[in-house]
Amino acid sequence: MEKRKENRKLNYIKLLVLPVFSAVGLTCATSMDAFHITNEGMEGYSFLSMLLEKIMRSLSTNRLLLFLLALLTGAAIVTVQKKTFEIRERILAAIFALSFSGAQLLCRSYAECNSWSMLLGGGFVFLRAMVIILGTAVLIYYLILLAFDFLDRLSSREVVSAGTFSKKYYITSSLLVLLCWVPYLILFFPGTSGTDTASQVAQFFGQRTWTMGMSSVRGADIYFSNHFPFFSTVLAGSFVKLGIMLGKAEYGVLLYAVLQMIFMAFTFTGIWFYLRWAGLSGRCLKAGLIFTAIFPIYPMNAICMLKDVSFSVFCLIISVLLFEIMRSHGESLRNRKFCAAVLLTTLFVMLFRSQGVYIMILVAAVVLVVYRRYWKQVVAALVVPILFFQLVWIKILLPSWNVAPGGRQEAIGVLFQQTARYVKEYPEDVTEEEKEIIDQVIAYDLLAEKYNPTLTDPVKFTFRQDCETKDILEYLKVWFDMFKRHPGTYVEAVLNNCYGFFYLEHSSGLVYMNYKNKDRWKEGNELRVDAPFLTETVSRAVGAVPYFLQKIPVLGLLFSIGAYSWAVIYFFINTLRKKK
């Protein structure tokens, strides 16, 4: 009886304190004028007076918002108190809530300050950061617990039967998805592309491009470069050439877009049907198909002639194939057709993105260890295509076709970015000897000027292609010596480069809106691709749509890159919760 009374008192305290604390953390200001942060305007103030002044300037004055947030948190707490959760579930929910809240503040700091100063900008700033993180985490914690409960209730209502597949329903669904995508192709006729595609098409037609300077192998008879994957260069160029043969380059781009749309519509639909066959509920299948059909990111990528689109699709396919290996405990590797599908997909992952080989090496190593009793099948399906790509495609075929290799800077671009940030923040801390060694590899005098906190290309492109291996080894030694002096700078350089993948408020154009070649080829050139239905007025209006959609409450989360990263983390935690 006494224990029940104590628990009731504790619940009342939670209901009184936590909603208020959460509302304060969610609305607390993350910036303050330097006049007060540095205490310059507070001469004569006592410590307590200064603290209260800073707190007052950090707290929100929006009483309605504070009330609504406190009400929402209180409602979540009351709802959770009526349910039963295991200790493991509460721990996992707390881990997610703290990770999410901390990451959002850290990402906001990089978005606004290009540093972690909103967390580590002094004693009061750190204290304020803890209030923001913990206050936000309170609401997220209870919402995650409610999400756990919702998924459990949803799955308990569903009658899930694995092994069901209807070929007729699959084909019909794929065609309906494709039909929903057609209006995008009409508006953006004949299709879209990234700027890289124009360089690839130029290479295919024997024109020299800036990518020639991105390799140590150069010559008058060399027009192709593997800086952009040669396979995708030939693919894009072949379709443009076919279009010219048919009368206009646009026809080739259109054909490419149509074929890619068909492939992606049937692939995405097929993945949903595979998941249904593996045990996904029928309701989730229908919701997934509807989302795939109407969410604009899918068709906008489907009509885009870009190496990254193809790479991402094959990454998705290999992920599903790996899932099937895991689900079947390796038994699927006994099927020769399945192994052939893994082999081809692995090869395409690498052909559309050279860095894909590193992903596949890691995948092959893990699968080989976990499913070692099927080592022959794993070698045939995963190791053989890797060896073919590295030893035959890269070392033999490309050189025989006069294709220059991609530059070495691609493998160590992150290190260059770290060095550039160091030089920008601590120029006086670099010795003359270190400057000379760095300058043998990348242009030292340009680093501070070229440094872009969110993009490695400007610094990476200062790489001296003719430097020798010993120069790079000396640079790596200097890189490590500088790291020991200011390790935080290196960490910040990396975080500043990738925070957008985890920040819910990060805005992005998300997709390409036209075929980007007008700057390269003027009107009348046979390689120029025009969009007849996308006038300048329409183009400006359409270009604003992604940014507008990202501003709409709730709906905007669907257009947030960071939301999908956290969705993956959430479902991973949910899987741990269920011990699956």
Buried (B, 14 or more C-beta within 10 A) or exposed (E): EEEEEEEEEEEEEBBEEBBBBBBBBBBBEBBBEEEBBEBEEBEEEEEEEBBEBBBEEBBBEEEEEBEEBBEBBBEBBBBBEEEEBEEEBBEBBBBBBBBBBBBBBBBBBBBEBBBBBBBEBEEBBEBBBBBBBBBBBBBBBBBBBBBBBEBBEEEEEEEBEEEEEEEEBBEEBBBBBBEBBEEBBEBBBBBBBBEBBBBBBBBBEEEEBEBBBBBBBEEEEBBBBBBBBBBBBBBBBBBBBBBBEEEBBBBBBBBBBBEBBBEBBBBBBBBBBBBBBBEBBEEBBEEBBEEBBEEBEBBBBBBBBBBBBBBBBBBBBBEBBBBBBEEBEBEBBEEEEBBEBBBBBBBBBBBBBBEBBEBBBEBBEEBBEBBEEBBEBBBBBBBBBBEBBEEEBBEEEBEEEEBBBBBBBBEBBBBBBBBBBBBBBEEEEBEEEBBEBBBBBBBBEBBBEBBBBBEBEBBBBBBBBEBEEEBBEBBBEBBEEBBEEBEEBBEBBEBBBEBBEBBBEBBEEBBBBBBBBBEBBEEEEEBBBBBEEBEEEEBEEBEEBBEEBBEEEEEBBBBBBBBEBBEEBBEEBBEEBEEE
